[in-house]
Amino acid sequence: MDFSPRRVVLFLITSSVLLFSWFFFVVPILPVDNAKEKPAQNNEETENPEEIAKNEVTSKTAGDGAKTTPDEGSDAKDPDGKTNEQPDEKTDKPDNVAKIEPEKKPEDRETSENSKEVRTEYLGSDDPENENGYYFLAKLTSVGASVERLELNDPRYRDLENPDSPLALLATVPDPEKFPGPYYRTYATSFFYVHKDEKEKTISKLIVPDDANWTVRSRDRDRVTFQYVISNKFRFTKEFSIVKPENNNDGSNLARDTNAQGYFLKLKIGIENLQDEETQVVYEMQGPVGIPLEDSESTSKFRDIKIGGLEEGNVEHETLTVKDLAESIEDQELVNPPYYYEEKWKAPFRYVGVDGQFFTTLLYNSPDDPPTTKKVESYVAQIVDLNPRDAKHSDVSLVFTSVPIDLEAGGEQTHDYTLFSGPKRQGLLHEIEADKIIEFGWFGWISKGLLAILAFLHDNLFLPYGLAIVCLTILVRGALFPLSRKQAHSAARMKELQPRLQELKKKYGDDKQKFAEAQMKLFRESGYNPLAGCLPMVLQLPIFIGLYGAIR
């Protein structure tokens, strides 16, 4: 084979000409489908909050013990085939109390100020070219004042099973404990009243279940506030908000790939004591639920729990795989849900959440915010949807238990949370100190360098990823050409020496020591280095492994 530099240069030039000709002359004349789908209820063009609420409310009265019905069109399946139905009641016990009193029936609860009308509200937009530059559309429900669904509006991210539908990173998941009733929802929260009994034993009583129907107190374009009142005792509020991304109109995807704040869904939990005496409250909050398992039939990357714990100011990355979580449940002999991991974390964290192959949903605590130990006492991983045939395909989440909240008479406290739901891109993850959730393997530094080149080809030269990967492969092969050429010459030289080696084998027969001495003498006389054929291959191996890690 002729490895002359002339042929290599000709190959590179020809390949480049073909690629750029395709992009600059063929792609511009290809037909483009500019059709955009809008949701049935879109807040983007409505400026009057009352009109927004009127257009988006789904009026369905939830009587005592009755199932609530979602708004029209909300029964669409997420990428894992899970439907968005409203739940019945579900209760959990926090880990920092000794006993839970029997829950009162719904009719016994003091909720005269709460609405029974199930409301659906939206934040963001499904239009990738919306005037405010929002990156996603969040569907909120008054049931539990929680997130029912979150869809990215970037046309690059579509549902694999239904390419015409946007990709949903958050969705409801059936609760197997009371199937087909309650559903797990992101940010759903249960509140407990904590007090001492006659024997000074700590008692916790459920006062607001995670599927209680909240009242929409206010809303505007970027904010929705839900309220739940227990007359003369407590007022609870949950305020959801999103951030209008900056520098999002530069005509490229650069802002979407580097501005992490555009993927933030914020929550502020407020608790007000309406009594004339001090009291204490604890709450449990459901973590991110419903991240899709991409290409479930052939994937090697499943849903995992990622934790960025803080140790002396440094972020220490930790991974709990779904396999380890399933084995823990088996070791605990948990036959019925809830399926919790055997260990609870109490250390402060920078981020913690659920990780997929290309996307992640992380509860993020900024360095500017108070440490998480001021609001979260513990958090535990759980399986919310156990796959009996293959545990690795199970859906996972977390449950966060707050610190005991001491409230003076008439006092109020708030806790702030930020949820990042977006693609696993270096520019985005670096901003929230979560770079390490991307596992490149042993040669990560090579993978990161190749990814930077790939990003340049895609973002600056506007090449589609398919062509960008082809160009990257050509560049890598071109850079490795000197090593490949040396390896080929070494192989050709070895081929020339084969007849003389065969003669030596016949001459010395089974005497391996004399044959080895004669062979090395032949190599020295011929100027052949046996390592010359292996060394180039060894040097190329890390680069090819890094290339695989970059594009997989």
C-alpha positions in Angstrom: 0.0 0.0 0.0 1.3 3.4 -1.0 1.4 5.7 2.1 3.0 8.6 0.3 2.3 12.1 1.7 1.0 13.1 -1.7 -1.9 10.6 -1.6 -2.8 11.6 2.0 -2.9 15.3 1.2 -5.0 14.6 -1.9 -7.4 12.5 0.2 -7.8 15.3 2.8 -8.4 18.0 0.2 -10.9 15.9 -1.7 -12.8 15.0 1.5 -12.9 18.6 2.6 -14.1 19.9 -0.7 -16.9 17.3 -0.8 -18.0 18.1 2.7 -18.0 21.9 2.3 -19.7 21.7 -1.1 -22.5 19.7 0.4 -23.0 22.1 3.2 -22.7 25.4 1.3 -24.4 24.4 -2.0 -26.7 21.5 -1.3 -28.0 22.1 2.2 -29.3 25.7 1.5 -31.6 24.4 -1.3 -33.0 21.5 0.7 -36.7 21.9 1.7 -37.2 23.0 5.3 -40.3 22.4 7.4 -41.0 25.5 9.4 -44.2 24.3 10.9 -44.3 24.8 14.7 -46.7 23.1 17.1 -48.2 25.1 19.9 -49.8 23.7 23.0 -53.5 23.8 23.4 -53.0 26.4 26.1 -50.1 28.8 25.7 -49.4 31.7 28.0 -46.8 33.3 25.7 -49.1 35.9 24.1 -51.3 36.6 27.1 -50.3 39.6 29.3 -53.3 39.6 31.6 -52.7 37.1 34.5 -56.5 36.6 35.0 -56.9 35.9 31.3 -53.9 33.5 31.5 -55.5 31.6 34.4 -58.9 31.5 32.7 -57.4 30.0 29.5 -55.3 27.5 31.4 -57.5 26.3 34.2 -58.9 22.8 34.0 -62.0 22.9 36.1 -62.6 19.6 37.7 -64.0 19.5 41.3 -62.1 17.0 43.5 -64.6 15.7 46.0 -63.6 13.7 49.1 -61.6 10.7 48.0 -62.3 11.4 44.3 -59.7 11.2 41.7 -58.8 14.4 39.9 -58.7 14.5 36.2 -55.9 16.3 34.3 -56.6 18.9 31.6 -57.3 17.9 28.1 -54.3 16.6 26.3 -52.3 15.8 29.4 -52.7 12.0 29.0 -49.9 11.9 26.5 -47.2 9.4 27.3 -43.7 10.3 28.2 -40.8 8.6 26.5 -41.2 5.6 29.0 -44.8 5.2 28.2 -46.1 6.7 31.5 -49.3 8.6 31.4 -50.1 11.8 33.2 -53.1 11.1 35.4 -54.0 12.7 38.6 -53.5 10.7 41.8 -55.3 9.7 44.9 -53.7 10.3 48.3 -50.2 9.1 49.2 -48.4 9.6 52.5 -44.9 9.2 53.7 -43.1 9.3 57.0 -40.0 11.6 57.5 -36.9 10.0 58.9 -36.4 12.4 61.8 -39.5 11.7 63.8 -40.5 8.8 66.0 -44.1 8.3 65.2 -46.8 9.3 62.8 -50.3 9.8 64.1 -53.2 8.4 62.1 -54.1 10.7 59.3 -57.4 12.5 59.5 -60.0 11.9 56.8 -60.2 14.7 54.2 -63.4 16.0 55.6 -61.9 16.5 59.0 -59.1 18.8 57.7 -59.4 22.5 58.3 -59.1 23.7 54.7 -62.0 26.1 54.3 -59.7 28.6 52.5 -58.5 26.0 49.9 -60.0 25.5 46.5 -61.2 22.1 45.3 -60.8 23.2 41.7 -57.8 21.4 40.0 -55.7 24.0 38.2 -53.1 23.6 35.5 -50.6 26.4 34.9 -47.7 26.8 32.5 -44.3 28.5 32.8 -42.1 29.0 29.7 -42.9 28.2 26.1 -42.9 25.3 23.7 -41.8 27.6 20.9 -38.0 27.6 20.4 -38.2 31.1 18.9 -40.3 32.6 21.7 -39.7 36.3 22.3 -38.5 35.7 25.9 -36.0 33.0 25.0 -37.3 30.4 27.3 -35.7 26.9 27.0 -38.6 24.8 28.2 -42.3 24.6 28.9 -43.2 23.5 32.5 -46.6 22.2 33.2 -47.6 22.7 36.9 -50.6 21.3 38.7 -52.4 22.4 41.8 -52.4 18.8 43.0 -49.5 18.8 45.4 -48.5 22.2 43.9 -46.0 20.2 41.8 -44.5 19.7 38.4 -46.5 17.4 36.1 -44.3 17.7 33.1 -41.3 19.6 31.7 -40.5 19.6 28.0 -37.4 21.2 26.3 -38.4 23.3 23.3 -35.0 23.0 21.5 -35.7 21.3 18.1 -32.4 19.3 18.6 -34.0 17.4 21.5 -36.9 15.2 20.5 -38.6 12.2 21.8 -36.9 9.1 20.3 -40.1 7.1 20.0 -42.1 10.1 18.6 -39.8 12.5 16.8 -42.7 15.0 16.3 -43.0 15.5 20.1 -40.7 17.5 22.3 -38.5 15.7 24.8 -39.9 15.5 28.3 -37.3 15.5 31.1 -39.8 15.5 33.9 -43.1 13.5 34.0 -45.4 11.8 36.5 -44.7 8.2 37.5 -47.3 5.8 38.9 -46.9 5.0 42.6 -47.0 1.2 42.8 -48.0 1.3 46.4 -51.5 2.4 45.5 -51.6 1.8 41.8 -53.5 2.9 39.8 -54.0 5.8 42.1 -51.4 8.3 43.3 -48.6 9.5 41.1 -45.1 10.6 42.0 -44.6 14.3 40.9 -41.5 16.4 41.0 -41.5 18.9 43.9 -44.6 17.3 45.5 -44.4 18.1 49.2 -45.9 16.6 52.4 -46.0 18.7 55.6 -45.9 17.4 59.2 -46.7 19.1 62.4 -44.1 18.1 65.1 -44.9 18.2 68.8 -44.2 16.4 72.1 -46.7 14.1 73.7 -47.3 13.7 77.5 -44.2 11.4 77.7 -42.1 14.0 75.9 -41.9 11.7 72.9 -41.7 13.4 69.5 -44.8 13.0 67.5 -45.3 14.0 63.9 -48.7 14.4 62.4 -49.4 14.7 58.7 -51.2 17.9 58.0 -50.8 18.4 54.3 -50.4 15.3 52.1 -48.4 15.5 48.9 -51.5 15.2 46.7 -53.6 17.9 48.5 -55.2 20.3 46.1 -53.6 23.8 46.5 -55.1 27.2 45.5 -53.5 29.3 42.8 -52.9 32.5 44.7 -51.1 34.5 42.0 -49.3 34.2 38.7 -47.5 36.3 36.1 -45.4 35.5 33.0 -42.5 34.1 35.0 -44.0 33.1 38.3 -46.8 31.0 39.8 -47.7 30.9 43.5 -49.8 28.1 45.1 -51.2 28.4 48.6 -52.6 25.9 51.1 -54.2 27.1 54.4 -55.1 25.3 57.6 -57.4 27.8 59.3 -55.9 29.6 62.2 -52.9 27.3 62.2 -50.7 27.4 59.1 -50.4 29.0 55.7 -48.1 27.2 53.2 -47.0 28.6 49.9 -45.0 27.2 47.0 -43.8 29.7 44.4 -42.4 28.4 41.1 -40.4 30.7 38.9 -38.2 30.6 35.8 -35.4 32.9 34.6 -35.4 34.7 31.3 -32.1 33.7 29.7 -29.6 36.3 28.7 -27.9 36.7 25.3 -30.2 34.1 23.7 -30.6 35.9 20.4 -27.2 35.5 18.9 -28.5 33.4 16.0 -26.8 30.2 17.1 -27.2 27.5 19.8 -24.2 28.8 21.7 -26.3 30.5 24.4 -28.5 27.3 24.9 -25.3 25.3 25.3 -23.6 27.5 27.8 -26.3 29.3 29.8 -27.3 27.0 32.6 -29.8 29.5 34.2 -32.1 29.0 31.2 -32.7 25.5 32.4 -33.5 26.5 36.0 -36.9 25.9 37.5 -36.9 27.5 41.0 -39.1 26.8 44.0 -39.6 28.8 47.1 -41.4 27.0 50.0 -43.0 29.4 52.6 -44.4 28.3 55.9 -46.3 30.8 58.1 -47.4 30.1 61.6 -50.9 31.6 62.2 -51.1 30.5 65.8 -50.3 32.5 69.0 -47.7 30.0 70.1 -44.4 28.5 68.9 -44.6 25.4 66.8 -42.4 23.1 64.6 -42.9 21.8 61.1 -41.1 19.2 58.9 -41.7 18.6 55.3 -40.7 15.9 52.7 -40.2 16.9 49.1 -40.1 14.6 46.1 -37.0 15.0 43.9 -36.9 14.9 40.1 -39.2 12.2 38.6 -39.6 10.8 35.1 -36.3 11.4 33.3 -36.5 9.3 30.1 -34.4 6.1 29.6 -33.0 6.9 26.1 -32.8 4.0 23.6 -33.8 1.5 26.4 -33.4 -1.6 24.2 -29.7 -1.1 23.5 -28.4 1.4 26.0 -25.5 0.7 28.3 -26.2 3.8 30.4 -29.2 3.7 32.8 -30.7 6.1 35.2 -28.3 6.8 38.1 -28.2 9.0 41.2 -25.5 11.7 41.1 -24.3 13.5 44.1 -21.9 16.4 44.3 -21.2 16.5 48.1 -19.3 19.3 49.7 -16.2 18.5 51.7 -14.2 21.5 53.0 -15.5 23.6 50.2 -14.6 21.1 47.5 -17.2 19.2 45.4 -16.8 15.5 45.7 -18.6 13.5 43.0 -20.5 10.3 43.9 -22.6 7.9 41.8 -25.2 5.4 43.0 -26.2 3.2 40.1 -29.7 1.8 39.6 -28.1 -1.6 39.9 -26.7 -0.9 43.3 -30.0 0.6 44.4 -31.9 -2.5 43.2 -29.5 -4.8 45.0 -29.9 -2.7 48.2 -33.7 -3.2 48.0 -33.2 -6.9 47.5 -30.8 -7.1 50.5 -33.4 -5.3 52.6 -36.0 -7.8 51.4 -38.4 -5.0 50.5 -41.3 -6.7 48.8 -43.7 -3.8 48.7 -43.0 -0.1 48.1 -41.7 2.4 49.0 -38.3 1.2 47.8 -35.7 3.3 49.6 -31.9 2.9 49.6 -30.4 1.5 52.8 -28.3 4.7 53.4 -29.4 8.3 53.9 -27.1 11.2 53.1 -26.9 14.1 55.5 -23.8 16.0 54.2 -24.3 19.3 52.3 -24.3 19.2 48.6 -23.7 21.4 45.5 -26.0 19.2 43.4 -27.9 15.9 43.6 -30.3 14.4 41.2 -31.0 11.8 38.5 -28.7 11.3 35.5 -29.4 9.8 32.1 -27.2 9.2 29.1 -27.6 12.6 27.4 -29.7 14.6 29.9 -29.8 15.2 33.6 -32.1 16.7 36.3 -30.2 18.1 39.3 -31.3 19.9 42.5 -28.6 22.6 42.6 -27.5 24.8 45.5 -25.5 27.8 44.4 -22.4 28.8 46.4 -24.2 32.1 47.0 -27.1 30.3 48.7 -27.0 29.1 52.4 -25.6 25.6 52.8 -28.1 22.8 52.2 -27.8 21.7 55.9 -29.8 24.8 56.8 -32.8 23.4 55.0 -32.3 19.7 54.2 -31.6 17.3 57.1 -31.3 14.1 54.9 -32.0 12.8 51.5 -32.4 9.2 50.3 -32.5 7.5 46.9 -35.5 5.5 45.9 -36.9 3.4 43.1 -40.2 4.9 42.0 -41.0 2.4 39.2 -39.4 -1.0 39.8 -39.0 -3.1 36.6 -39.5 -6.7 37.7 -37.9 -8.1 34.5 -34.7 -6.0 34.5 -34.0 -3.9 37.5 -31.5 -1.8 35.6 -34.5 -0.3 33.6 -36.2 0.9 36.8 -37.0 4.6 37.3 -35.2 6.3 40.3 -35.6 9.5 42.3 -34.9 11.0 45.7 -36.8 12.2 48.7 -35.6 15.2 50.7 -36.5 15.6 54.4 -36.2 19.1 55.8 -34.7 20.2 59.0 -37.2 20.8 61.8 -38.5 24.3 61.2 -39.1 26.3 64.4 -41.7 29.0 63.9 -42.5 31.7 66.4 -46.0 32.9 67.0 -46.9 34.6 63.7 -43.5 33.8 62.3 -42.6 32.7 58.8 -39.7 30.9 57.1 -38.8 30.2 53.5 -36.6 27.6 51.8 -35.3 28.1 48.2 -34.5 25.3 45.7 -33.3 25.3 42.1 -33.7 22.4 39.7 -31.6 22.2 36.6 -33.2 20.1 33.8 -31.2 20.0 30.6 -28.6 18.4 28.3 -25.2 17.2 29.6 -23.0 19.7 27.9 -19.7 20.8 29.3 -20.5 24.5 29.1 -23.7 24.1 31.1 -22.4 21.6 33.7 -19.3 23.6 34.4 -21.5 26.6 35.4 -23.1 24.5 38.1 -19.9 22.6 39.1 -21.3 19.3 37.8 -18.7 18.6 35.1 -17.9 15.2 36.6 -21.3 13.7 36.0 -20.1 13.0 32.5 -17.9 9.9 32.7 -15.3 9.9 29.9 -13.2 7.1 31.3 -9.4 6.9 31.6 -8.6 9.3 28.8 -11.1 12.0 29.7 -8.6 14.8 28.9 -8.4 13.5 25.3 -12.2 13.2 25.1 -12.7 16.8 26.3 -10.2 18.1 23.7 -11.9 16.3 20.9 -15.3 17.5 22.2 -14.0 21.1 22.0 -13.0 20.6 18.3 -16.4 19.0 17.6 -18.2 21.9 19.3 -16.2 24.3 17.1 -17.1 22.5 13.9 -20.8 22.5 14.9 -21.2 25.9 16.6 -18.8 28.0 14.5 -18.8 26.4 11.1 -22.5 25.4 11.5 -21.8 21.8 10.4 -24.5 19.2 11.3 -23.2 16.8 13.9 -23.0 14.0 11.4 -20.6 15.9 9.1 -18.8 17.4 12.2 -18.1 13.8 13.4 -16.8 12.8 9.9 -14.6 15.9 9.9 -13.3 15.2 13.4 -12.5 11.6 12.4 -10.6 12.8 9.3 -8.6 15.3 11.5 -7.8 12.5 14.0 -6.7 10.2 11.2 -4.7 12.9 9.6 -2.9 13.7 12.9 -2.1 10.0 13.4 -0.9 9.5 9.8 2.9 9.7 10.7 2.4 6.9 13.3 0.2 4.9 10.9 2.8 5.3 8.2 5.6 4.1 10.5 3.6 1.2 11.6 2.9 0.2 8.0 6.6 0.5 7.0 7.5 -1.7 10.0 5.0 -4.3 8.9 6.3 -4.3 5.4 9.9 -4.6 6.6 8.9 -7.6 8.8 7.3 -9.2 5.8 10.6 -8.9 3.9 12.4 -10.7 6.7 9.9 -13.6 6.9 11.8 -15.9 4.5 15.0 -15.6 6.5 13.1 -16.2 9.7 11.6 -19.4 8.3 15.2 -20.5 7.4 16.3 -19.9 11.0 13.3 -21.9 12.3 14.3 -24.9 10.1 17.9 -24.6 11.1 17.4 -24.5 14.9 14.3 -26.6 15.2 13.1 -26.9 18.8 16.0 -25.0 20.3 14.1 -21.8 21.2 17.1 -20.1 22.9 19.4 -20.4 19.8 16.5 -19.3 17.5 15.8 -16.2 19.6 19.5 -15.3 19.6 19.7 -15.7 15.8 16.5 -13.8 15.4 17.8 -10.8 17.4 21.1 -10.9 15.4 19.1 -10.8 12.2 17.1 -7.8 13.4 20.2 -5.9 14.3 21.9 -6.6 11.0 18.8 -5.6 9.1 18.2 -2.4 11.1 14.7 -3.6 12.2 13.3 -2.6 15.6 10.5 -5.1 16.6 9.0 -2.4 18.9 8.5 -0.1 15.8 5.4 -2.0 14.9 3.8 -2.1 18.3 4.7 1.3 19.7 2.6 3.3 17.1 -0.4 1.1 17.9 0.0 1.7 21.6 0.3 5.4 21.1 -2.9 5.5 19.0 -5.0 3.5 21.4 -5.7 6.3 24.0 -6.6 8.7 21.2 -9.2 6.2 19.7 -10.6 5.5 23.2 -10.9 9.2 23.8 -12.6 9.7 20.4 -15.1 7.0 21.3 -15.7 8.6 24.7 -16.3 12.0 23.0 -18.9 10.9 20.4 -20.7 8.0 22.3 
